[in-house]
Amino acid sequence: MGIPTEERIKINVFETVGENCCVAACDGQKVYEIITAALCENKKIELSFTETSELTPTFLNSAIGQLYGCFPVERIESSLLFTDISKEDEIILKRVIERAKTYFERAYTCRKALKDVLGGEEDA
């Protein structure tokens, strides 16, 4: 009847962290690990921020930002959907994502340039 739908998992940030204030990097790491496992299994992810009252860049860098150092941008953007997020928190999230993209692109470019100058192995 059509294209089969890919499996989508829903991650509730509040349930994962255990509280509605999402401020600590260690709590973001819990979310990151669940997202990473799902991405490695080629699953689609719905990340729900329902019941969260406070999000900080520190939490979001840990939960979302570091994904950009491990997965291609296209894969993250096609697999990860954010729901139930306030307009204010969405602004913070977008800023974190743009900074992560810039940071990891620059880090890759620097590593590549260093490898080109020094020579060395392909996986430097």
C-alpha positions as CSV (number, residue, x, y, z in Angstrom):
1,M,0.0,0.0,0.0
2,G,2.9,2.3,0.1
3,I,6.2,3.0,1.6
4,P,6.7,1.2,5.0
5,T,7.1,3.6,7.9
6,E,10.3,3.5,9.7
7,E,10.2,2.6,13.4
8,R,10.1,5.8,15.5
9,I,10.9,5.8,19.2
10,K,9.7,8.5,21.5
11,I,12.1,9.8,24.2
12,N,10.5,11.8,27.0
13,V,13.1,14.1,28.4
14,F,11.3,14.5,31.7
15,E,11.0,10.8,32.2
16,T,14.7,10.2,31.2
17,V,16.1,12.9,33.4
18,G,13.6,12.4,36.3
19,E,12.9,16.0,36.8
20,N,11.5,19.0,34.9
21,C,14.6,21.2,35.2
22,C,17.1,20.0,32.5
23,V,20.2,21.9,33.4
24,A,23.1,19.5,34.0
25,A,25.4,18.0,31.4
26,C,25.2,14.6,33.1
27,D,21.4,14.6,32.6
28,G,22.0,15.6,28.9
29,Q,24.4,12.7,28.6
30,K,21.6,10.2,29.5
31,V,19.4,11.6,26.7
32,Y,22.4,11.6,24.3
33,E,23.1,7.9,24.9
34,I,19.5,6.9,24.1
35,I,19.5,9.0,21.0
36,T,22.9,7.6,19.9
37,A,21.7,4.0,20.4
38,A,18.5,4.7,18.3
39,L,20.5,6.5,15.5
40,C,22.9,3.5,15.4
41,E,19.9,1.3,14.8
42,N,18.6,3.7,12.0
43,K,15.5,4.6,14.0
44,K,13.6,7.8,13.9
45,I,13.5,9.6,17.2
46,E,10.8,11.9,18.6
47,L,12.4,13.9,21.5
48,S,9.6,15.2,23.6
49,F,10.1,18.1,26.0
50,T,6.7,17.8,27.6
51,E,6.7,18.7,31.3
52,T,10.1,20.3,31.2
53,S,10.2,23.8,32.7
54,E,13.8,24.7,32.2
55,L,16.4,23.9,29.6
56,T,20.0,25.2,29.6
57,P,22.6,25.3,26.8
58,T,24.7,23.0,29.0
59,F,22.1,20.3,29.0
60,L,21.4,20.7,25.3
61,N,25.0,20.7,24.3
62,S,25.4,17.4,26.1
63,A,22.1,15.9,24.8
64,I,22.1,17.2,21.3
65,G,25.2,19.2,20.4
66,Q,27.7,16.3,20.7
67,L,25.6,14.3,18.2
68,Y,27.1,16.5,15.4
69,G,30.6,15.1,16.3
70,C,29.4,11.5,15.7
71,F,26.8,11.6,13.0
72,P,26.4,13.4,9.7
73,V,24.2,16.5,9.9
74,E,21.8,15.0,7.3
75,R,21.2,11.9,9.3
76,I,20.5,13.8,12.5
77,E,18.2,16.2,10.8
78,S,16.2,13.5,9.0
79,S,16.0,11.3,12.1
80,L,15.4,13.6,15.0
81,L,12.2,15.4,15.6
82,F,11.7,17.8,18.6
83,T,8.2,18.1,20.1
84,D,6.5,19.8,23.0
85,I,9.2,22.5,23.2
86,S,8.4,26.1,24.1
87,K,9.3,28.9,21.7
88,E,12.0,30.2,24.2
89,D,13.6,26.8,24.5
90,E,13.4,26.2,20.8
91,I,15.5,29.4,20.3
92,I,18.1,28.0,22.7
93,L,18.1,24.6,21.0
94,K,18.6,26.1,17.5
95,R,21.5,28.2,18.8
96,V,23.1,25.0,20.4
97,I,22.7,23.1,17.1
98,E,24.2,25.9,15.0
99,R,27.2,26.2,17.3
100,A,27.7,22.4,17.3
101,K,27.6,22.3,13.5
102,T,30.1,25.1,13.3
103,Y,32.4,23.7,16.0
104,F,32.5,20.2,14.6
105,E,33.0,21.4,11.0
106,R,35.9,23.5,12.1
107,A,37.4,20.7,14.1
108,Y,37.2,18.4,11.1
109,T,38.7,21.0,8.8
110,C,41.6,21.6,11.3
111,R,42.2,17.9,11.6
112,K,42.2,17.4,7.9
113,A,44.6,20.4,7.3
114,L,46.9,19.1,10.0
115,K,46.9,15.7,8.4
116,D,47.6,17.2,5.0
117,V,50.5,19.2,6.3
118,L,52.1,16.5,8.5
119,G,51.1,13.5,6.4
120,G,50.1,10.5,8.3
121,E,47.4,7.9,8.4
122,E,44.0,8.2,6.7
123,D,42.1,8.0,10.0
124,A,44.1,10.7,11.8
